Amino acid sequence: MSKRKILFVLGSLGAGGAERQVLRILTHLNREQFAPLLYLVNREGELLDQVPSDVRVIVYWDERTYPRLNFPGRILCSQARDLVRVIDREQVDLVYDRASQMTLTTSLAMKRKAVPRISVAVGDPSRDFALLHSRFAFAKRYLLRRAYQTADRVVAVSDGVRQGLLDFFALRPSQVVTCPNLFDIDQIDEASNESFDQYEDDRFEIVSVGRLSQEKGHIHLLGAMDRLVNSDGLKQIRLRLVGNGPAEQELREFVDEHDLDEFVCFAGYQANPLPFVKHAQLFCLPSLSEGMPNALIEAMVCGTPVLAADCPSGPREILGDESQFGSLVPAGDANALADAIQAAIADHSSWQAKTSSARQHVIKHYSLDVGLQHLEALFDELLDSRQ
């Protein structure tokens, strides 16, 4: 049997969770059965140099310039036509797009194609739609609903995202499946064990890893730090924010206004944030919304106690309803975060006691082998149904 060509469609290869997941699939997909290709809108992103050497990268903007006259939909339609050409030229057997912007493009490209398509949703659909599609919202919601409805399968990264797809876009339950993100445990172990000497022994180090944007809830974590340091007098704590993004200036201003410069460190983008996580006393995810938070699962693999906001939709699924693998607090609640951090400081041994079972939980449910088996089985199912 000849190898089946899978075309993966992304906007770029920035250092986000969706991009890391596609890169992980490209790296580990079974080469005896599948030949992966990568289609990008923009040749940019911190992860570009990590694409496997046997994966050809095709980029929309490589041979184009931005049009002087750009009316609504012009670029989208041009990208769809280009994607049609690529699918035909490369004799693609299956298309896999990830995130709603790319779902719109691929659905337009494949209106008259017999090639099966998988569209992956990575976040709460209603929240993502409000963030990404505010212009012409009514028309875009209709188009996006049709885009998902015409996919052979819609993959949700968590059960909460799956339910959101059913509710927001009125999709058929049989069409939408949950395939959690997949994690290379050996790679995480290796990366987390790189040499690291940035923490001080007399500090209680808290780390949060993620894009500095409003939906990640960092402002509430800083509110917790303000109470802990300035009201409760906990001077031994330090928070490291690993990442960058549009909310950074607002967060820095909060730190300055509340005299937290000694207690909050902006570590910026880190190609390998895992040593920050492994050597911290506590990992904190203060998000207001998530699909499936990669950083939380990586912290569990690292053996670091975890605290997460109970936001839609990933943290509770990962940590369990009884919080047996970490601790959950209400989303957007600075005082609840502060109380939990205080509890972690006061009884750190009980928090640490959860970390072994947390790591085993990830290995059992989210490891690379488990995830690839599910994904490759889905590829085979759709490809065999079209023969």
C-alpha positions as CSV (number, residue, x, y, z in Angstrom):
1,M,0.0,0.0,0.0
2,S,1.4,3.4,-0.9
3,K,1.8,6.0,1.8
4,R,-1.2,8.2,2.3
5,K,-0.6,12.0,2.1
6,I,-1.9,14.1,4.9
7,L,-1.9,17.8,4.5
8,F,-1.8,19.8,7.7
9,V,-3.0,23.4,7.5
10,L,-2.0,26.1,9.9
11,G,-1.6,29.9,9.9
12,S,2.0,29.9,11.1
13,L,4.4,28.1,13.5
14,G,4.4,30.5,16.5
15,A,5.0,29.0,19.9
16,G,1.3,28.4,20.8
17,G,-0.2,25.1,21.9
18,A,-2.0,24.4,18.6
19,E,1.3,24.8,16.7
20,R,3.3,22.6,19.1
21,Q,0.7,19.9,18.8
22,V,0.8,19.9,15.0
23,L,4.6,19.9,15.2
24,R,4.5,16.9,17.5
25,I,2.2,15.0,15.2
26,L,4.4,15.8,12.2
27,T,7.4,14.5,14.0
28,H,5.9,11.2,15.3
29,L,3.3,10.3,12.7
30,N,3.9,6.7,11.4
31,R,6.0,7.2,8.2
32,E,5.3,3.6,7.0
33,Q,1.7,4.5,6.5
34,F,1.6,8.3,6.1
35,A,3.5,11.1,4.3
36,P,2.8,14.4,6.0
37,L,2.9,17.8,4.3
38,L,2.5,21.2,6.0
39,Y,0.6,24.2,4.5
40,L,1.2,27.6,6.2
41,V,-0.3,31.0,5.5
42,N,2.8,32.8,6.8
43,R,6.4,31.5,7.0
44,E,7.0,32.7,10.5
45,G,7.1,31.5,14.1
46,E,9.5,30.3,16.7
47,L,8.9,26.7,15.8
48,L,9.8,26.8,12.1
49,D,13.2,25.4,12.5
50,Q,11.7,22.3,14.3
51,V,9.8,21.0,11.4
52,P,11.1,17.5,10.5
53,S,13.4,17.5,7.5
54,D,11.2,15.1,5.5
55,V,8.1,17.3,5.8
56,R,7.8,19.8,2.9
57,V,6.5,23.2,3.9
58,I,4.3,25.1,1.4
59,V,3.6,28.8,2.3
60,Y,0.8,30.9,0.8
61,W,2.6,34.3,1.1
62,D,6.0,33.1,-0.1
63,E,5.3,34.2,-3.7
64,R,2.7,36.9,-3.1
65,T,2.5,40.5,-2.0
66,Y,-0.4,42.0,0.0
67,P,-2.9,43.5,-2.4
68,R,-3.2,47.3,-2.6
69,L,-7.0,47.0,-2.7
70,N,-8.3,44.4,-0.2
71,F,-12.0,44.0,0.1
72,P,-13.6,41.6,2.6
73,G,-13.0,38.0,1.8
74,R,-10.5,38.6,-1.0
75,I,-7.5,37.1,0.7
76,L,-9.6,34.2,2.2
77,C,-10.8,33.3,-1.3
78,S,-7.3,33.6,-2.7
79,Q,-5.9,31.3,0.0
80,A,-8.7,28.8,-0.6
81,R,-7.9,28.7,-4.4
82,D,-4.2,28.2,-3.6
83,L,-5.1,25.4,-1.2
84,V,-7.1,23.7,-4.0
85,R,-4.1,23.8,-6.2
86,V,-1.9,22.3,-3.6
87,I,-4.3,19.5,-2.8
88,D,-4.5,18.6,-6.6
89,R,-0.8,19.0,-7.3
90,E,0.3,16.9,-4.3
91,Q,-2.5,14.4,-4.7
92,V,-3.4,14.8,-1.0
93,D,-5.5,12.0,0.5
94,L,-6.7,13.8,3.7
95,V,-6.6,17.4,5.0
96,Y,-6.2,18.2,8.7
97,D,-6.8,21.9,9.7
98,R,-6.4,23.2,13.2
99,A,-8.2,26.3,14.7
100,S,-11.2,28.1,13.3
101,Q,-9.4,30.5,10.9
102,M,-7.9,27.6,9.0
103,T,-11.2,25.7,9.1
104,L,-12.9,28.5,7.2
105,T,-10.1,28.4,4.5
106,T,-10.1,24.6,4.1
107,S,-13.9,24.4,3.9
108,L,-14.0,26.9,1.1
109,A,-11.2,25.1,-0.7
110,M,-12.8,21.6,-0.5
111,K,-16.4,22.4,-1.4
112,R,-16.2,20.1,-4.5
113,K,-13.4,17.8,-3.3
114,A,-13.9,14.1,-2.5
115,V,-10.9,14.3,-0.1
116,P,-11.8,13.8,3.5
117,R,-11.2,16.6,6.0
118,I,-10.7,16.8,9.8
119,S,-11.1,20.1,11.5
120,V,-9.7,20.6,15.0
121,A,-11.2,23.0,17.6
122,V,-8.7,23.9,20.3
123,G,-10.7,26.2,22.6
124,D,-14.2,27.1,23.8
125,P,-16.1,27.9,20.6
126,S,-18.1,30.8,21.9
127,R,-15.1,32.5,23.5
128,D,-12.9,31.9,20.5
129,F,-15.5,33.2,18.1
130,A,-15.9,36.4,20.1
131,L,-12.1,37.0,20.1
132,L,-11.4,36.1,16.5
133,H,-14.5,36.9,14.5
134,S,-16.0,40.1,15.9
135,R,-16.2,41.8,12.5
136,F,-19.2,40.6,10.4
137,A,-20.0,38.3,13.3
138,F,-23.4,37.1,12.0
139,A,-22.0,36.1,8.6
140,K,-18.9,34.5,10.0
141,R,-20.8,32.5,12.5
142,Y,-23.0,31.1,9.6
143,L,-19.9,30.4,7.5
144,L,-18.0,28.8,10.3
145,R,-21.0,26.6,11.3
146,R,-21.2,25.4,7.7
147,A,-17.4,24.9,7.7
148,Y,-17.6,22.6,10.7
149,Q,-20.8,20.9,9.4
150,T,-19.0,19.9,6.1
151,A,-16.0,18.4,7.8
152,D,-15.9,14.6,7.9
153,R,-14.9,14.8,11.5
154,V,-14.6,17.7,13.9
155,V,-12.0,16.9,16.6
156,A,-12.3,18.6,20.0
157,V,-9.3,18.6,22.3
158,S,-11.4,18.1,25.4
159,D,-15.0,17.0,26.3
160,G,-15.8,20.6,27.3
161,V,-14.8,21.9,23.8
162,R,-16.8,19.1,22.2
163,Q,-19.9,20.1,24.1
164,G,-19.3,23.7,23.2
165,L,-19.2,22.7,19.5
166,L,-22.5,20.9,19.8
167,D,-24.1,23.8,21.5
168,F,-22.7,26.8,19.6
169,F,-22.6,25.4,16.1
170,A,-25.4,22.8,16.4
171,L,-23.2,20.0,15.1
172,R,-24.3,16.3,15.0
173,P,-23.0,14.4,18.0
174,S,-21.8,11.6,15.8
175,Q,-19.6,14.0,13.8
176,V,-17.7,15.4,16.8
177,V,-15.0,13.3,18.6
178,T,-12.7,14.1,21.5
179,C,-9.0,13.5,20.9
180,P,-6.9,15.1,23.6
181,N,-3.6,16.7,22.9
182,L,-0.6,14.3,23.0
183,F,2.6,14.6,25.0
184,D,6.0,13.2,24.6
185,I,6.9,12.2,28.2
186,D,10.5,11.4,27.4
187,Q,11.0,14.8,25.6
188,I,9.4,16.6,28.5
189,D,11.7,14.8,31.0
190,E,14.8,15.6,28.9
191,A,13.9,19.3,28.5
192,S,12.9,19.8,32.1
193,N,16.3,18.4,33.3
194,E,18.4,21.0,31.5
195,S,20.7,22.9,33.9
196,F,18.9,25.7,35.7
197,D,20.1,28.1,38.4
198,Q,17.7,31.1,38.4
199,Y,15.8,30.3,41.6
200,E,16.9,31.3,45.1
201,D,16.7,28.6,47.8
202,D,14.9,30.8,50.3
203,R,12.1,31.7,48.0
204,F,8.8,30.0,47.4
205,E,8.8,30.1,43.6
206,I,5.5,30.2,41.6
207,V,5.6,29.9,37.9
208,S,2.9,30.5,35.2
209,V,3.6,29.6,31.6
210,G,1.5,31.0,28.7
211,R,0.7,33.8,26.4
212,L,0.2,37.1,28.2
213,S,-3.3,37.8,27.0
214,Q,-6.5,38.8,28.7
215,E,-8.1,35.3,28.5
216,K,-5.2,33.8,30.4
217,G,-6.2,35.6,33.6
218,H,-2.8,36.8,34.7
219,I,-4.2,40.0,36.1
220,H,-6.1,37.9,38.8
221,L,-2.9,36.1,39.7
222,L,-1.2,39.5,40.2
223,G,-4.1,40.5,42.3
224,A,-3.5,37.4,44.4
225,M,0.2,38.4,44.7
226,D,-0.8,41.9,45.8
227,R,-2.8,40.5,48.7
228,L,-0.2,37.9,49.7
229,V,2.7,40.4,49.7
230,N,1.2,43.7,50.7
231,S,-1.7,42.5,53.0
232,D,-0.6,39.1,54.3
233,G,3.1,39.9,54.5
234,L,4.4,36.9,52.6
235,K,7.7,38.3,51.5
236,Q,9.3,34.9,50.5
237,I,7.2,34.3,47.4
238,R,8.1,35.1,43.9
239,L,6.0,34.7,40.7
240,R,7.6,34.1,37.4
241,L,5.5,34.8,34.3
242,V,7.0,32.9,31.4
243,G,5.7,34.1,28.0
244,N,4.9,37.3,26.2
245,G,1.8,38.8,24.6
246,P,-0.4,41.8,24.2
247,A,-1.3,42.1,27.9
248,E,2.3,42.5,29.0
249,Q,2.3,46.2,29.4
250,E,-0.9,46.2,31.5
251,L,0.5,43.5,33.7
252,R,3.8,45.4,34.1
253,E,1.9,48.6,35.1
254,F,0.0,46.6,37.7
255,V,3.3,45.3,39.2
256,D,4.7,48.9,39.3
257,E,1.6,50.4,40.9
258,H,1.4,47.8,43.6
259,D,5.2,47.7,44.4
260,L,5.5,44.1,43.4
261,D,8.7,44.5,41.3
262,E,10.7,42.4,43.8
263,F,8.1,39.7,43.8
264,V,7.1,39.3,40.2
265,C,9.5,38.5,37.4
266,F,8.7,38.7,33.7
267,A,10.8,36.0,32.2
268,G,9.6,36.6,28.6
269,Y,9.4,33.9,25.9
270,Q,11.5,30.8,26.6
271,A,12.2,28.3,24.0
272,N,12.3,25.7,26.8
273,P,10.2,26.8,29.8
274,L,10.2,23.4,31.5
275,P,13.2,24.0,33.8
276,F,11.3,27.0,35.2
277,V,8.4,24.6,35.9
278,K,10.3,21.7,37.3
279,H,12.2,23.7,39.8
280,A,9.2,25.8,41.1
281,Q,7.3,25.0,44.2
282,L,4.0,25.7,42.5
283,F,2.7,25.9,38.9
284,C,-0.3,28.2,38.5
285,L,-2.8,28.4,35.6
286,P,-5.1,31.4,36.2
287,S,-6.9,31.2,32.8
288,L,-10.5,32.4,32.3
289,S,-10.9,30.0,29.4
290,E,-9.0,27.0,28.0
291,G,-9.4,24.2,25.5
292,M,-6.9,21.8,26.8
293,P,-4.0,23.6,28.7
294,N,-0.7,22.0,27.5
295,A,1.3,23.8,30.2
296,L,-0.8,22.3,33.0
297,I,-0.2,18.8,31.8
298,E,3.5,19.4,31.3
299,A,3.8,20.7,34.8
300,M,2.2,17.5,36.0
301,V,4.8,15.5,34.1
302,C,7.5,17.6,35.7
303,G,6.3,16.6,39.2
304,T,5.4,20.2,40.2
305,P,2.3,20.8,42.3
306,V,-0.4,22.5,40.2
307,L,-3.1,25.1,40.9
308,A,-5.6,26.0,38.2
309,A,-8.6,28.1,37.7
310,D,-11.7,26.0,37.2
311,C,-12.5,27.6,33.8
312,P,-14.2,26.1,30.8
313,S,-13.1,23.6,29.8
314,G,-9.8,21.7,30.3
315,P,-8.6,22.0,33.9
316,R,-11.3,20.1,35.6
317,E,-11.2,17.3,33.1
318,I,-7.4,17.0,33.7
319,L,-7.3,17.3,37.5
320,G,-10.6,15.5,38.2
321,D,-13.8,16.5,39.9
322,E,-12.3,15.9,43.3
323,S,-9.0,17.7,42.3
324,Q,-7.1,14.5,43.0
325,F,-4.2,15.5,40.8
326,G,-4.0,19.2,41.8
327,S,-6.1,22.0,43.1
328,L,-8.9,24.0,41.4
329,V,-10.3,27.5,42.3
330,P,-13.0,29.6,40.7
331,A,-11.9,31.4,37.6
332,G,-11.3,35.2,37.8
333,D,-11.1,35.1,41.6
334,A,-7.9,36.7,43.0
335,N,-8.7,36.0,46.6
336,A,-9.4,32.3,45.9
337,L,-6.0,32.1,44.1
338,A,-4.3,33.8,47.1
339,D,-6.0,31.4,49.6
340,A,-4.8,28.4,47.6
341,I,-1.3,29.7,47.3
342,Q,-1.2,30.3,51.0
343,A,-2.4,26.8,51.6
344,A,0.3,25.4,49.3
345,I,2.9,27.3,51.3
346,A,1.6,26.2,54.7
347,D,1.3,22.5,53.8
348,H,3.5,22.0,50.8
349,S,4.1,18.3,51.5
350,S,0.4,17.4,51.0
351,W,0.5,19.3,47.6
352,Q,3.7,17.5,46.7
353,A,2.1,14.2,47.6
354,K,-0.3,14.5,44.6
355,T,2.4,14.8,42.0
356,S,3.3,11.2,41.6
357,S,-0.2,10.1,40.8
358,A,-0.7,13.2,38.6
359,R,2.3,12.2,36.5
360,Q,1.0,8.6,36.1
361,H,-2.4,10.0,35.1
362,V,-0.9,12.0,32.3
363,I,1.2,9.0,31.1
364,K,-1.9,6.8,31.0
365,H,-4.3,9.2,29.3
366,Y,-2.2,11.8,27.4
367,S,1.1,10.2,26.3
368,L,2.3,10.3,22.8
369,D,1.6,6.6,22.0
370,V,-2.0,6.8,23.2
371,G,-2.7,10.0,21.3
372,L,-1.2,8.8,18.1
373,Q,-3.1,5.6,18.2
374,H,-6.4,7.5,18.4
375,L,-5.4,10.0,15.6
376,E,-4.0,7.4,13.2
377,A,-7.1,5.2,13.7
378,L,-9.2,8.2,12.8
379,F,-7.1,8.9,9.7
380,D,-7.5,5.2,8.6
381,E,-11.3,5.2,9.3
382,L,-11.9,8.3,7.0
383,L,-9.5,7.2,4.3
384,D,-10.9,3.7,4.1
385,S,-14.4,5.0,4.0
386,R,-13.6,6.9,0.8
387,Q,-12.0,4.0,-1.1
